[in-house]
Amino acid sequence: MSDPFKSHAISASGPAIGALAVTPSDSADLAQAVRAVTIGGEGGTLSFISSRDGQTYTTGDLPPGTYPLCARRIRSSGTTATGLTGWI
């Protein structure tokens, strides 16, 4: 099936165009920056390095669900949520 929208830019609030499993790491960036993260397992905190400003942010406790954020790394220190999927 052809994609009539392939030549259109996708906005930050547009749909995801891919996904990747996220393994939190304090030293390795994700294969590609993500625009959202889904917590599919146990809820908890997320600690991430922003792909926009390079700063580290840590959330409070979050229930399972999908959260918009721009991240180049999900840190293992400070992340307690499990079953993470990153959306590109």
Contacts in CASP RR format, 6 or more apart in sequence:
PFRMAT RR
TARGET T0000
AUTHOR 0000-0000-0000
METHOD contacts of the structure
MODEL  1
MSDPFKSHAISASGPAIGALAVTPSDSADLAQAVRAVTIGGEGGTLSFIS
SRDGQTYTTGDLPPGTYPLCARRIRSSGTTATGLTGWI
10 17 0 8 1.000
12 35 0 8 1.000
12 70 0 8 1.000
13 68 0 8 1.000
16 35 0 8 1.000
16 36 0 8 1.000
16 87 0 8 1.000
16 88 0 8 1.000
17 88 0 8 1.000
18 87 0 8 1.000
18 88 0 8 1.000
19 85 0 8 1.000
19 86 0 8 1.000
19 87 0 8 1.000
19 88 0 8 1.000
20 30 0 8 1.000
20 31 0 8 1.000
20 32 0 8 1.000
20 34 0 8 1.000
20 85 0 8 1.000
20 86 0 8 1.000
20 88 0 8 1.000
21 84 0 8 1.000
21 85 0 8 1.000
21 86 0 8 1.000
22 30 0 8 1.000
22 34 0 8 1.000
22 37 0 8 1.000
22 74 0 8 1.000
22 83 0 8 1.000
22 84 0 8 1.000
22 85 0 8 1.000
22 86 0 8 1.000
23 84 0 8 1.000
24 47 0 8 1.000
24 74 0 8 1.000
24 75 0 8 1.000
24 76 0 8 1.000
24 79 0 8 1.000
24 84 0 8 1.000
25 73 0 8 1.000
25 74 0 8 1.000
25 75 0 8 1.000
25 76 0 8 1.000
26 75 0 8 1.000
26 76 0 8 1.000
26 77 0 8 1.000
28 73 0 8 1.000
29 49 0 8 1.000
29 72 0 8 1.000
29 73 0 8 1.000
30 71 0 8 1.000
30 72 0 8 1.000
30 73 0 8 1.000
30 74 0 8 1.000
30 86 0 8 1.000
32 88 0 8 1.000
33 51 0 8 1.000
33 70 0 8 1.000
33 71 0 8 1.000
33 72 0 8 1.000
33 88 0 8 1.000
34 51 0 8 1.000
34 69 0 8 1.000
34 70 0 8 1.000
34 71 0 8 1.000
34 86 0 8 1.000
34 87 0 8 1.000
34 88 0 8 1.000
35 68 0 8 1.000
35 69 0 8 1.000
35 70 0 8 1.000
35 87 0 8 1.000
35 88 0 8 1.000
36 66 0 8 1.000
36 67 0 8 1.000
36 68 0 8 1.000
36 69 0 8 1.000
36 86 0 8 1.000
36 87 0 8 1.000
37 46 0 8 1.000
37 48 0 8 1.000
37 66 0 8 1.000
37 67 0 8 1.000
37 69 0 8 1.000
37 71 0 8 1.000
37 74 0 8 1.000
37 84 0 8 1.000
37 85 0 8 1.000
37 86 0 8 1.000
37 87 0 8 1.000
38 64 0 8 1.000
38 65 0 8 1.000
38 66 0 8 1.000
38 67 0 8 1.000
38 84 0 8 1.000
38 85 0 8 1.000
38 86 0 8 1.000
38 87 0 8 1.000
39 46 0 8 1.000
39 62 0 8 1.000
39 63 0 8 1.000
39 64 0 8 1.000
39 65 0 8 1.000
39 66 0 8 1.000
39 67 0 8 1.000
39 81 0 8 1.000
39 82 0 8 1.000
39 83 0 8 1.000
39 84 0 8 1.000
40 64 0 8 1.000
40 65 0 8 1.000
40 82 0 8 1.000
40 83 0 8 1.000
40 84 0 8 1.000
40 85 0 8 1.000
41 64 0 8 1.000
41 81 0 8 1.000
41 82 0 8 1.000
41 83 0 8 1.000
42 64 0 8 1.000
42 80 0 8 1.000
42 81 0 8 1.000
42 82 0 8 1.000
42 83 0 8 1.000
43 61 0 8 1.000
43 62 0 8 1.000
43 63 0 8 1.000
43 64 0 8 1.000
43 80 0 8 1.000
43 81 0 8 1.000
43 82 0 8 1.000
44 60 0 8 1.000
44 61 0 8 1.000
44 62 0 8 1.000
44 63 0 8 1.000
44 80 0 8 1.000
44 81 0 8 1.000
45 58 0 8 1.000
45 59 0 8 1.000
45 60 0 8 1.000
45 61 0 8 1.000
45 62 0 8 1.000
45 78 0 8 1.000
45 79 0 8 1.000
45 80 0 8 1.000
45 81 0 8 1.000
46 58 0 8 1.000
46 59 0 8 1.000
46 62 0 8 1.000
46 67 0 8 1.000
46 69 0 8 1.000
46 74 0 8 1.000
46 78 0 8 1.000
46 79 0 8 1.000
46 81 0 8 1.000
46 84 0 8 1.000
47 56 0 8 1.000
47 57 0 8 1.000
47 58 0 8 1.000
47 59 0 8 1.000
47 74 0 8 1.000
47 75 0 8 1.000
47 77 0 8 1.000
47 78 0 8 1.000
47 79 0 8 1.000
48 56 0 8 1.000
48 57 0 8 1.000
48 58 0 8 1.000
48 69 0 8 1.000
48 71 0 8 1.000
48 73 0 8 1.000
48 74 0 8 1.000
48 75 0 8 1.000
48 79 0 8 1.000
49 55 0 8 1.000
49 56 0 8 1.000
49 57 0 8 1.000
49 71 0 8 1.000
49 72 0 8 1.000
49 73 0 8 1.000
49 75 0 8 1.000
50 56 0 8 1.000
50 57 0 8 1.000
50 69 0 8 1.000
50 70 0 8 1.000
50 71 0 8 1.000
50 72 0 8 1.000
51 70 0 8 1.000
51 71 0 8 1.000
51 72 0 8 1.000
52 70 0 8 1.000
54 72 0 8 1.000
56 75 0 8 1.000
57 69 0 8 1.000
58 78 0 8 1.000
59 67 0 8 1.000
62 81 0 8 1.000
66 87 0 8 1.000
74 84 0 8 1.000
END
